[in-house]
């Protein structure tokens, strides 16, 4: 063996005489979303090397990380969970854990979460921060007037519900990211019928729902129809010829649905194992906008999906996202319509439930939204901050933009550079995960600090250097907007 120089600082690699490098140690990162396809790899997991609480949480379908504080946190949604930890720290406490019960949770998960938190002898108090728009409602359940809960920062929260319901990113558009985006107002939305959309959707959106007869697909289809979205078709293989709720025709394929109904947009509520195929099918049918709500899609699948969509001129929003809404016009996805109000503030976010919190702050204080877009928290997504910022800059109905980021990657820094170069409208920013420990994945597949560039502090500093007003907590959004407008 001999040591070969690696850098001018004389750090050296161990090499064999034939020049081969010898690996003395290695770290392998496995995509958890691939483990169902590779049980032989899943069998290698050594649970004895993990904290018992984290093992119990994983077996219960929860995302849990033990921390060193005394305030237990039970939250639905990874972004909101990180922001809740940050608020605990902001007000002088120390979070005892990161715990995400999931956006579409159930009472059993809440009970399991409480068992895990209360088993920790260092926990002195438990803070619940549950956004009920998609978690705590039975299908068709309405709000009671006058019900309200309090948010962590004292502002009124989304009305409570009476019942619990059981049960770095590559840019797909290459080097064009700093140009005015072709999907903005007056631009093209891709091939086929979906042309001329304003910030991706409006009253002319004609929606096909892939997975319309499943649990989530059927529930949210009814919500979208109730909001006023033109749901013109659904797709479930083998159920073609049927009607959903006696109104929406169901087809076996997306191509059949587009041909018969002139749909121009698709939303996907199918299991992760079939989600990539569903995106391929929507693109092949000529749809210009595809919104993928599904979470848990393997990264390897997305490496095939993104270039496929780019070749066909289609835009993907997501995956693992809440979708988008243009208040008073149309919504595609799972964003609760009752918290949104028509207005002139654009919102773009990597989170889901954290988006709802900030939208609620805006709406209750008289700042309606032009469009709210959840781009997703996975490492590979179809639409970036920059695409959305460009569209909002070009949109005559948007006066300012709220951008909600989180730890991991460098998307926020790239967005800050774009704001410096191409934005004239004011931008308000937020970064969740200020208290997140390095090297731990905080719920979202892309929410992991790896090096200094992925930290909340570095991202916030980059935003401030670009002239973006940065919130320390969600309640700061309106005061900062008032300063800039």
Legacy VTK file of the C-alpha trace (Angstrom):
# vtk DataFile Version 3.0
C-alpha trace
ASCII
DATASET POLYDATA
POINTS 485 float
0.000 0.000 0.000
1.139 3.522 -0.646
-0.318 6.964 0.061
-1.046 9.186 -2.935
-1.359 12.978 -2.624
-4.937 14.265 -3.020
-4.493 18.012 -2.594
-1.827 20.669 -2.020
-2.555 20.320 1.705
-0.872 16.863 1.489
-4.023 14.943 2.398
-3.452 11.535 0.847
-5.574 8.581 -0.318
-4.479 5.026 0.470
-3.721 3.241 -2.839
-2.617 -0.189 -3.931
0.583 -0.487 -5.998
-1.574 -0.723 -9.129
-3.134 2.686 -8.348
-6.488 1.456 -7.018
-7.891 3.507 -4.113
-8.615 1.528 -0.952
-11.816 2.471 0.896
-11.109 2.208 4.613
-14.651 3.225 5.509
-17.835 4.106 3.640
-21.291 5.508 4.172
-24.172 4.289 2.020
-27.475 6.171 1.901
-30.500 4.059 0.988
-33.716 5.592 -0.336
-36.340 4.339 2.118
-38.940 4.598 -0.630
-37.140 1.821 -2.516
-37.203 -0.691 0.330
-40.536 -2.268 -0.622
-38.939 -3.260 -3.914
-35.791 -4.543 -2.204
-36.706 -6.569 0.895
-33.196 -8.015 0.905
-31.865 -4.515 1.640
-34.590 -3.760 4.184
-33.562 -6.940 6.023
-30.118 -5.427 6.629
-31.512 -2.751 8.941
-30.109 -3.136 12.450
-32.803 -1.870 14.780
-30.498 -2.293 17.787
-28.367 0.569 16.451
-31.344 2.954 16.507
-33.122 4.700 19.349
-36.028 2.501 20.571
-38.439 5.431 20.276
-37.508 5.936 16.625
-37.959 2.236 15.893
-41.406 2.276 17.550
-42.361 5.368 15.558
-41.324 3.830 12.259
-43.353 0.695 13.002
-46.370 2.927 13.736
-45.962 4.802 10.455
-44.731 7.995 12.125
-41.699 10.156 11.409
-39.933 10.767 14.712
-36.510 12.060 15.766
-35.470 12.302 19.397
-33.967 15.651 20.436
-32.549 16.977 23.699
-35.284 19.362 24.895
-38.260 19.033 27.231
-41.222 20.138 25.032
-42.749 17.254 23.115
-44.210 18.175 19.711
-47.036 16.361 17.923
-47.646 17.898 14.480
-49.097 16.920 11.109
-46.824 17.783 8.215
-43.024 17.889 8.113
-42.704 21.600 7.318
-45.163 22.585 10.033
-43.378 20.244 12.459
-40.060 21.966 11.799
-41.656 25.403 12.129
-43.249 24.306 15.415
-39.847 23.256 16.762
-38.481 26.630 15.692
-41.295 28.435 17.521
-40.640 26.481 20.712
-37.039 27.653 20.511
-38.087 31.212 19.584
-40.122 31.500 22.791
-37.366 30.147 25.013
-38.088 26.421 25.095
-36.265 23.415 23.685
-38.075 20.844 21.518
-37.843 17.249 22.716
-38.552 15.732 19.323
-39.507 16.094 15.702
-42.742 14.175 15.147
-44.864 14.210 11.997
-48.054 12.154 12.211
-48.712 12.734 8.506
-50.963 15.013 6.509
-53.801 12.469 6.230
-53.553 10.922 9.678
-56.002 9.141 11.972
-56.718 8.792 15.707
-54.609 5.648 16.034
-51.493 7.500 14.873
-52.142 10.262 17.382
-52.437 7.692 20.184
-49.214 6.001 19.054
-47.485 9.382 18.933
-48.578 10.197 22.487
-47.310 6.853 23.749
-43.891 7.540 22.267
-43.696 11.111 23.577
-44.958 10.313 27.088
-42.495 7.422 27.405
-39.681 9.991 27.353
-38.941 10.993 30.976
-37.355 14.280 29.867
-40.630 15.574 28.368
-42.324 18.072 30.674
-45.031 19.360 28.303
-46.583 18.343 24.984
-47.490 20.813 22.262
-50.057 19.839 19.630
-50.067 21.780 16.372
-52.587 20.027 14.144
-53.929 21.666 11.030
-57.360 20.144 10.482
-57.995 20.999 6.832
-57.044 17.543 5.584
-56.523 15.504 8.746
-59.411 15.859 11.155
-62.473 15.820 8.976
-64.808 13.070 7.953
-65.732 13.067 4.330
-68.225 15.826 3.734
-67.959 17.141 7.310
-68.421 20.917 7.649
-67.111 23.381 10.197
-69.129 24.691 13.100
-69.384 28.431 13.051
-67.520 30.106 15.854
-65.118 27.235 16.539
-61.516 28.332 16.678
-58.231 27.283 18.155
-55.126 29.302 18.924
-51.888 29.132 16.997
-48.501 29.100 18.663
-48.036 32.793 18.071
-51.393 33.863 19.437
-53.270 34.523 16.195
-56.632 32.828 15.551
-56.216 29.489 13.821
-58.227 27.592 11.268
-61.655 26.634 12.727
-61.599 23.385 14.678
-63.435 20.317 13.407
-66.081 18.401 15.305
-64.930 14.941 14.374
-61.777 13.020 13.673
-61.548 10.993 10.521
-60.421 7.414 11.068
-58.743 5.062 9.339
-29.565 19.587 -5.071
-32.614 19.382 -7.317
-31.895 19.189 -11.028
-33.881 21.693 -13.063
-35.951 19.856 -15.711
-35.829 22.933 -17.954
-32.058 23.056 -18.066
-30.361 26.415 -18.472
-33.547 28.374 -19.014
-34.269 28.920 -15.329
-33.335 32.598 -15.359
-35.522 33.461 -18.316
-39.125 34.623 -18.038
-40.998 31.371 -17.683
-43.159 30.146 -20.532
-45.951 29.145 -18.165
-46.637 32.624 -16.856
-49.547 34.827 -17.802
-50.131 34.678 -21.547
-47.571 31.886 -21.964
-47.952 28.303 -23.035
-48.717 25.500 -20.614
-47.357 22.793 -22.856
-48.725 20.613 -25.619
-52.385 20.082 -26.230
-55.325 21.933 -24.786
-53.816 23.542 -21.669
-52.625 26.837 -23.174
-52.976 30.376 -21.862
-53.170 29.572 -18.137
-52.481 32.263 -15.523
-49.882 31.013 -13.012
-50.661 27.443 -14.041
-54.460 27.318 -13.546
-57.665 29.387 -13.794
-61.353 29.036 -14.659
-60.417 27.285 -17.911
-58.714 24.388 -16.122
-60.377 21.113 -17.135
-59.228 18.436 -14.728
-58.842 14.668 -15.006
-58.308 12.842 -11.705
-56.059 9.777 -11.848
-57.069 7.457 -9.018
-60.518 9.003 -8.643
-62.096 5.954 -6.984
-59.436 5.529 -4.272
-59.784 6.788 -0.702
-57.849 10.035 -1.164
-58.811 10.549 -4.790
-62.552 10.293 -4.131
-62.442 12.516 -1.036
-60.454 15.300 -2.661
-62.354 15.069 -5.943
-65.495 15.961 -4.034
-63.667 18.836 -2.354
-62.414 20.169 -5.704
-65.850 19.923 -7.295
-67.386 21.686 -4.288
-64.838 24.476 -4.693
-65.809 24.982 -8.326
-63.027 23.178 -10.177
-64.139 21.717 -13.506
-63.484 18.035 -12.887
-64.363 16.606 -16.295
-63.050 13.048 -15.986
-61.540 10.405 -13.745
-59.280 7.473 -14.541
-59.265 4.079 -12.829
-58.215 1.112 -14.996
-61.002 -1.461 -15.185
-63.754 0.976 -14.196
-64.197 2.741 -17.530
-67.819 3.537 -18.345
-68.843 4.162 -14.747
-69.739 7.529 -13.219
-68.174 8.984 -10.092
-70.968 10.236 -7.805
-73.256 9.904 -10.801
-71.626 12.895 -12.500
-67.965 12.497 -13.487
-67.266 9.939 -16.248
-64.564 7.379 -15.461
-62.189 6.091 -18.134
-59.681 3.253 -18.290
-56.903 5.488 -19.649
-55.911 9.146 -19.565
-55.779 9.205 -23.369
-59.454 8.194 -23.531
-60.361 10.838 -20.939
-58.548 13.629 -22.800
-60.010 12.635 -26.133
-63.592 12.556 -24.828
-63.578 15.504 -22.409
-60.821 17.902 -23.635
-59.124 17.777 -20.232
-55.977 19.929 -20.040
-54.705 19.163 -16.517
-54.212 15.989 -14.483
-53.961 15.409 -10.738
-52.569 12.125 -9.438
-53.750 10.293 -6.297
-52.305 6.831 -6.850
-49.960 4.703 -4.700
-46.262 5.518 -4.913
-45.421 2.314 -6.771
-47.684 3.352 -9.664
-47.198 7.121 -9.544
-44.359 7.349 -12.091
-46.392 5.358 -14.615
-49.347 7.672 -13.993
-47.173 10.710 -14.771
-45.887 9.059 -17.970
-49.457 8.341 -19.034
-50.597 11.921 -18.432
-47.677 13.304 -20.450
-48.314 10.849 -23.290
-51.928 12.047 -23.435
-50.688 15.560 -24.239
-51.551 17.246 -20.942
-49.595 20.409 -20.273
-49.920 20.416 -16.475
-49.591 17.367 -14.218
-49.957 17.693 -10.429
-48.697 14.707 -8.423
-49.917 14.607 -4.822
-48.447 11.172 -4.108
-45.635 10.955 -1.552
-43.038 8.228 -1.181
-42.008 8.006 -4.847
-38.457 6.587 -5.158
-35.860 9.104 -6.314
-34.768 6.716 -9.075
-38.281 6.863 -10.550
-38.108 10.646 -10.658
-34.794 10.569 -12.540
-36.770 8.969 -15.387
-39.911 11.089 -15.022
-38.376 14.567 -15.261
-36.562 14.232 -18.618
-39.591 12.411 -20.048
-41.842 15.370 -19.187
-39.310 17.892 -20.451
-39.155 16.169 -23.837
-42.938 16.458 -24.126
-43.224 20.063 -22.970
-45.308 19.201 -19.904
-45.028 20.765 -16.468
-45.061 18.666 -13.305
-45.926 20.129 -9.914
-44.790 17.794 -7.159
-44.521 15.026 -6.274
-45.275 14.915 -2.559
-47.030 18.258 -2.720
-50.424 19.756 -1.769
-51.069 21.033 -5.294
-52.174 24.563 -6.081
-55.128 26.890 -5.832
-56.152 30.144 -7.470
-58.713 31.368 -4.921
-62.162 31.917 -6.348
-61.166 30.304 -9.642
-59.961 26.732 -9.308
-58.013 24.362 -7.088
-56.106 21.209 -7.992
-54.933 19.094 -5.075
-55.581 19.129 -1.340
-55.130 22.756 -0.205
-58.225 23.627 1.886
-60.196 26.179 -0.097
-61.938 27.673 2.931
-58.727 29.250 4.283
-57.885 30.986 0.999
-59.214 34.325 -0.212
-58.883 35.968 -3.638
-56.223 38.645 -3.640
-52.854 39.737 -4.969
-50.259 37.812 -2.931
-48.560 34.850 -4.583
-47.482 31.965 -2.348
-44.965 29.230 -3.200
-43.818 26.596 -0.731
-41.898 23.347 -0.278
-44.240 22.434 2.583
-47.911 21.531 2.821
-49.480 22.226 6.200
-47.003 25.052 6.853
-48.361 26.648 3.686
-51.864 26.472 5.123
-50.705 28.150 8.333
-49.189 31.095 6.482
-52.113 31.353 4.033
-54.448 31.478 7.026
-52.353 34.282 8.527
-52.703 36.194 5.248
-56.423 35.629 4.772
-57.486 36.499 8.317
-55.684 39.819 8.071
-57.077 40.843 4.699
-54.325 39.697 2.321
-55.859 37.417 -0.288
-53.852 35.274 -2.654
-53.531 35.262 -6.438
-52.237 31.667 -6.533
-50.813 29.327 -3.875
-48.447 26.633 -5.135
-46.980 23.746 -3.159
-43.976 22.517 -5.138
-43.156 19.551 -2.862
-40.385 18.590 -0.471
-38.693 15.728 -2.337
-35.121 15.904 -3.680
-36.348 15.791 -7.304
-39.417 17.806 -8.241
-40.835 19.122 -11.476
-41.305 22.814 -10.681
-38.851 24.908 -8.690
-39.041 28.131 -6.704
-37.532 29.919 -9.683
-40.249 28.756 -12.094
-42.943 29.991 -9.726
-41.206 33.280 -8.946
-40.841 33.927 -12.659
-44.530 33.233 -13.219
-45.539 35.532 -10.361
-43.237 38.271 -11.666
-45.018 38.048 -15.042
-48.505 37.894 -13.520
-50.350 41.210 -13.589
-52.609 40.011 -10.741
-49.746 39.425 -8.276
-48.225 42.324 -6.291
-45.923 40.422 -3.916
-44.743 36.870 -3.250
-44.364 34.788 -0.091
-41.759 32.025 -0.463
-41.698 29.230 2.137
-38.552 27.110 2.210
-36.961 24.584 4.508
-33.605 22.996 5.263
-31.763 20.844 2.730
-30.349 21.529 -0.716
-29.696 24.944 -2.204
-33.033 25.811 -3.820
-33.568 28.824 -1.575
-30.126 30.217 -2.409
-30.781 29.799 -6.135
-34.145 31.499 -5.710
-32.445 34.380 -3.896
-30.069 34.821 -6.827
-33.036 34.879 -9.209
-34.791 37.504 -7.083
-31.676 39.674 -7.268
-31.443 39.341 -11.056
-35.038 39.237 -12.256
-37.625 40.229 -9.606
-39.035 43.708 -9.122
-41.929 42.626 -6.893
-41.306 42.336 -3.131
-40.639 38.848 -1.764
-41.167 37.672 1.816
-39.317 34.508 2.840
-39.453 31.853 5.526
-37.159 28.876 6.174
-38.351 26.028 8.413
-35.868 23.879 10.296
-33.800 26.413 12.228
-33.533 23.915 15.118
-33.016 20.795 12.965
-29.955 18.666 13.799
-27.408 18.079 11.005
-27.511 14.782 9.150
-31.094 13.823 10.099
-33.885 13.706 7.546
-36.768 15.818 8.850
-39.769 14.113 7.285
-39.452 15.385 3.723
-36.984 13.400 1.656
-35.175 16.627 0.742
-35.160 18.098 4.256
-31.716 17.071 5.444
-28.747 19.259 6.342
-25.639 18.082 4.508
-22.932 20.714 4.753
-23.362 24.366 5.643
-25.339 25.295 2.503
-28.346 23.258 3.625
-28.783 24.956 6.992
-31.602 27.348 7.785
-29.076 29.993 8.848
-27.272 29.917 5.501
-30.546 30.024 3.568
-31.920 32.906 5.616
-28.687 34.842 5.158
-28.852 34.305 1.383
-32.445 35.544 1.288
-31.592 38.649 3.284
-28.610 39.432 1.030
-31.020 39.344 -1.908
-33.283 41.932 -0.274
-35.930 39.398 0.746
-37.667 40.137 4.052
-37.286 37.018 6.201
-39.839 35.842 8.762
-38.698 34.314 12.047
-42.167 32.877 12.630
-45.311 32.521 10.482
-47.064 35.389 12.297
-44.468 37.800 10.887
-45.731 37.480 7.317
-48.339 40.262 7.419
-46.189 42.871 9.248
-43.402 42.291 6.738
-45.812 42.586 3.810
-47.105 45.868 5.179
-43.549 47.182 5.252
-42.939 46.247 1.615
-46.246 47.203 -0.029
LINES 2 487
167 0 1 2 3 4 5 6 7 8 9 10 11 12 13 14 15 16 17 18 19 20 21 22 23 24 25 26 27 28 29 30 31 32 33 34 35 36 37 38 39 40 41 42 43 44 45 46 47 48 49 50 51 52 53 54 55 56 57 58 59 60 61 62 63 64 65 66 67 68 69 70 71 72 73 74 75 76 77 78 79 80 81 82 83 84 85 86 87 88 89 90 91 92 93 94 95 96 97 98 99 100 101 102 103 104 105 106 107 108 109 110 111 112 113 114 115 116 117 118 119 120 121 122 123 124 125 126 127 128 129 130 131 132 133 134 135 136 137 138 139 140 141 142 143 144 145 146 147 148 149 150 151 152 153 154 155 156 157 158 159 160 161 162 163 164 165 166
318 167 168 169 170 171 172 173 174 175 176 177 178 179 180 181 182 183 184 185 186 187 188 189 190 191 192 193 194 195 196 197 198 199 200 201 202 203 204 205 206 207 208 209 210 211 212 213 214 215 216 217 218 219 220 221 222 223 224 225 226 227 228 229 230 231 232 233 234 235 236 237 238 239 240 241 242 243 244 245 246 247 248 249 250 251 252 253 254 255 256 257 258 259 260 261 262 263 264 265 266 267 268 269 270 271 272 273 274 275 276 277 278 279 280 281 282 283 284 285 286 287 288 289 290 291 292 293 294 295 296 297 298 299 300 301 302 303 304 305 306 307 308 309 310 311 312 313 314 315 316 317 318 319 320 321 322 323 324 325 326 327 328 329 330 331 332 333 334 335 336 337 338 339 340 341 342 343 344 345 346 347 348 349 350 351 352 353 354 355 356 357 358 359 360 361 362 363 364 365 366 367 368 369 370 371 372 373 374 375 376 377 378 379 380 381 382 383 384 385 386 387 388 389 390 391 392 393 394 395 396 397 398 399 400 401 402 403 404 405 406 407 408 409 410 411 412 413 414 415 416 417 418 419 420 421 422 423 424 425 426 427 428 429 430 431 432 433 434 435 436 437 438 439 440 441 442 443 444 445 446 447 448 449 450 451 452 453 454 455 456 457 458 459 460 461 462 463 464 465 466 467 468 469 470 471 472 473 474 475 476 477 478 479 480 481 482 483 484
